[in-house]
Amino acid sequence: MRYTYDLHNHSCLSPCADNDNTPNNIAGMAYLSGIKIVALTDHNSAKNCPAFYEAAERYGIVPIAGMELTTSEDIHLVCLFENIDSALNFDRYLQERRVLFKNRADIFGEQLIMNGKDEVIGEDEHLLSNATTISLDEAPELVKSYGGVCYPAHIDRDANGIIAILGTVPPTPAFNVYEMRDGNRISEYKEKYGLSDKLIIVSSDSHYLTDINETNNFFELETDDDSPNEIRHALFKLLNGI
């Protein structure tokens, strides 16, 4: 079956995202845009994923728990987890690998933790968007050990993309998936960087509600039914190259 998707979205927990990007509003906008599978990927945190799961159930979309990890090289990786407990376990581990600087909300923006009713229940006091101590080489197996999958984010972007930082796509670590923001350049990047056998995902990297993708990107997934668990399982088989 065909499922529309957007697997890279930031909520109000990310300092660079608009405060209107609450978990509930993201789920609602995805529903209005006709997107079926939506991932929440805040910078170095999965703490708004429980609220997003609750909101997604109300709107009938399939939520994916994740985060956008910043490696020690300052490269962004999308990390996705098939179940929310795995994402939260990785989130707890990541706290030991963050480099902690007090957030300046007046400069970088607030970092709001929400519940499923769009009520603020906390705030991360340390800046989330800076680099962690997890290296690019370490990340894939580390994320896999927590039941997740990761891949380079927005490789066609000048800031924090693997190509922007390293100048190319290195042969190691090997990724099954790469993300782009501009789907019109997929053929160009596949040829230039030797990605012909890779799955290229096009996601919005939304920081505002109006950034969320519409229905032009989709997966063909083999599913036995239309339940969220079944759709997630089929998606992760695809992401893992199974």
Order of alpha helices (4+ residues) and beta strands (2+ residues): beta-alpha-beta-alpha-beta-beta-alpha-alpha-beta-beta-alpha-beta-alpha-beta-alpha-beta-beta-alpha
